[in-house]
């Protein structure tokens, strides 16, 4: 008898087609600034304040974003490639139809952010704060996430493909069609009880069995 596996709705990936871009003319980002069809390349944007700014059909390539203030920014139909930095503030930001490629980031604040049709491909992000964020149609692919915090977030159609997850916090997360089966490494520090709505592989179930037994109050005695 043939048994079909669980049906999981796959994430819809962004299809970013950038127009011909104009090089950034220089100067600093501005709060509530409006940037359309601009390429930011090989720039030091550390510490600049773009609170509430809007980026549409833009490319940000190989730029430093240390301590950048981009809270409540809107990033639409854009590519972030090779960006780096520590402490970038994207809290409450909205990312839609965005590709993040080979990022090297640490301590990124994205609590309360909204991500829709986003791919994070390659690179490494340490201590990513996505508490109470909303993720829909998001793919983490071939990247390393060290101690990401999804506490209280809502995840719908989220995939982890060849992605390393170390010390992840899923506490209080609400999940629907979250596919963890292809994660290269799955280390859950907190929130194993919140995996309802996720799909895991038999091997991952075996690895998570001790934590699941603790949550259920089951004692395993030889």
N, C-alpha and C positions, 0 to 999 in steps of 0.2 A: 504494500500500500504506500502510495506517495503522499507525503505530508508537506503541505506548503508552509513556508515560514510566515512570520507575522507581516502583515501589510503595513508599510510605513510610508507616509507621504514624504516625498523628497523635497528638499528646499529648492526654491526657484532662484537660480543664480542671476546676478546682474549682467546686463549686456551693455557695457559702457563703450560708446563710440564717440570719442572726443573730436570736436571740430578742430580746425587749425587754431592753434593757441597763440596768444600774444604774450611775450616775455614780460614778467613783472617789472614795472618801471622803477622800482626801488621805493625807499621809505619804509615806514612801519605799518603793520596792520592797524586797523581802526575799529573800535567798538561799533557794532551795527554796520560795518562796511559791507559793500556789495561787490563781489568779485565774480565775473562771468567770462569764461573762456580764457583764463589766465594760466600761465605756467610759472610755478615757483620752482626754480632749479638751483641746487647747490648754494642755498642761502642759510644764514644763521638767523633764525626767527626766535631764538631763545628769549624768553621773558616778555615777548610782545603780547599786547592785549587786543584780542579780537572778539570780545564778548558779544554774542548775538550776531556775529557776522554770517553772511551767506556766501557760500562757494558753490557755483554751478558750472558744470563742464570745465572743471579745473584739473590740473595735474600738479601735485606737490612731490618733487623728486629730490632725494638725497639732501633734505633740509634738516637742520637741528631745531627741535621743538622743546628744548628743556624749559620747564616752568612756563610754557606757553599758556596764555589765558584764553581758551576757546570755549568757555562754558556757554551753553545754549546756542552754539553755532549750528548752522544748517549746511551739511555737506551733501550735495546732490549730483548724481551722474559724474562722479569724479574718481581720480586715481591717486592714491598715496603710495609712493614707491621709494623704498630705501630710506624712509624717515627714521630719525633716531632722537632719543631724548629721555629725560627723567622728569617725572612730576608734571606732565602735560595735563591740563585741566580741560576735559571735555564733558564735564558733568551737565546733564540735561540736554546734551547735544542731540541732533537728529541726523542720522546717516541713512541715505536711501540710494540704492543703485551705486554702490561704492566698492572699489577693489583696493585692499590694503596688501601690498606686496613687499616681502622681505623687510619688514619693520623691525627695529631694535629699540624697544621701549621699556621703561620701568616705572612703576608707580603711576600708571595712567588712571586718572579719575574719570570714570564714565558712569557713575551712579545716576540713576534716573534717566539715562540716555535711551533713545529709541533707534534700533537698528533694523532696517528692512532691506532685503535683497543686498546683503553684504558678504563678500568673500575676504577672509584673512588668509593669505597664502604665503607660506615660508616665514622665515624670521623667528624672533623670540621676543616674548612680552612677559616681563616679570611683574607680579603683584598687580594684575589688572583688576580694577574695582568696577564691577558691573552690578552692584547691589541695586535692587529694585528697578533694574533696566527692563526693557521689553525688546526681545529679539525674535524676529519673524523672518524666515527664509534666510538664515545665516549659515555659512559654511566656514569652518576652521580647517584648513587643509595644509598638511606638511609643515605645521608650525609647532613651536614649543611654548606652552603656557605654564609658568611657574607660579603656584599659589594664586590662581585666579579666584575671585570672589563673586559668585553669582547669587549671593544671599537675597532671598525675597524677590528674585527676578521672575519674569514670565518668558518661557522659551517655547516657541512654536515652529516646527519644521526647522530644527537646528541639527546640523551634521558635523561630526568630528572625523575627518578623513586623514589617516596617517599622521595624526596629531598627537603630541605628547602632552598629557595632562598630569601635572604633579601637584599634589596637595590642594586639589580643588575643593571649594566650599559650595555645596549645593543646598545649604540650609534654607528651608522654607520656599524652595523653588517650585513653581508650577510648570509642568512639562506637558507637551503634546507633540507626538511624532519627533522626539529627540533621539537621534540615531548615534549610539556610542560604539557600535560593533566594530567599526574600522579604526578606532583609536589605536595608535601604536603603543601607547602606555596610558593606563587609567588608574590614577592614584587619588582616591577620594578621602580627604581629611575629615570632612563633616558633611552631613546631609544625605547619607546613604538612604535614609528613610523617605527622602523626597524624590526617589527615582520613578515613582508612578508616572506613566506616560512616556518613559524612555524604553529603548530597546537595546539589550546587551547581548553578547555572544555567550555560548556555553562556557568558554574558557574564562570570560570575565565574571560570570556567575560563580564559578569555582573560587576565583580569587576574592570575590566580595562576600563569600559565604560566612566567614567569621564575623564580619561587621554586621551582616544581616541577622545572624543568630543573636548577637548582643541586643539589637533593636527589638527583636521578638521576645527577648527574655529566655531564650533557649540555652541550656547548658549542654555542652558536648563533652561527654565523659567516655574515655576509652575503657 
